[in-house]
């Protein structure tokens, strides 16, 4: 099984956004962002792309899957 690593919190903070602000920008609940940051939830491709675009960061830097 793949190991999921999330760098979302680092990039969100670098962009000076709260969880709530990022959640609103990508049309999800704050709890979804919190779960992504804690690697408790794997994002859909659509959500990963929306977050990547919002933070101007490649998906592969935000979310890492180690096999």
N, C-alpha and C positions, 0 to 999 in steps of 0.2 A: 504494500500500500504506500502511496506517495505521502511524503511529509509536506505539510503546508506551512510556509513561513510568510508572515505579513510584515511589510515595511511601511504600511499605510500611516501609522501614527507619526513616524518620523517625517514623512513628506507632508502630511496634513499640518503638522506644527511648523514646518519650514515655510509653508504658505500662509501661516498665521490664521488658520481657520479652526473654529471649534468643531466638535463632532456634529453639533446641531446645524451649523452653517454648511458644512460639507454635505450632510444628509439632505438638506433642502435643495442644494444645487444639483444633486444627482437623483432627486425624487425617491428617497428612501427614508425610513425612520432612523433616528439617532441610534437606537439600539442595534440596528444593522451595522452601522459604522463601528460601534463598540465591539460587536462580535467579530467583525472582519479584523480589527486591530489586534484582537486577542487570539486570532487564528482559530476561532471556534466555528467559523462559517466560511465555506468556499464560495467566492462570488461567481455569478453567472458571467458568461463572456460579455454580455451586454452591459452589466453593471461594471465590470472591470474596465471596459472601454470608456464608459462615462466618467469614472473616477480618474482614469489615466488622462483623459482630455482636460478635465477640470484642474488637475494638479500639474499638468504639462510634464508628465513623467511617464516613461515607457512602462507598460504593464509588467514586463519582466523584472523591473526594479521594484515595483510595488508588491508583487505577489510572486513567490518562488515555490515551485513544486519540486521536491527532491525525490527521485526514484531510486 
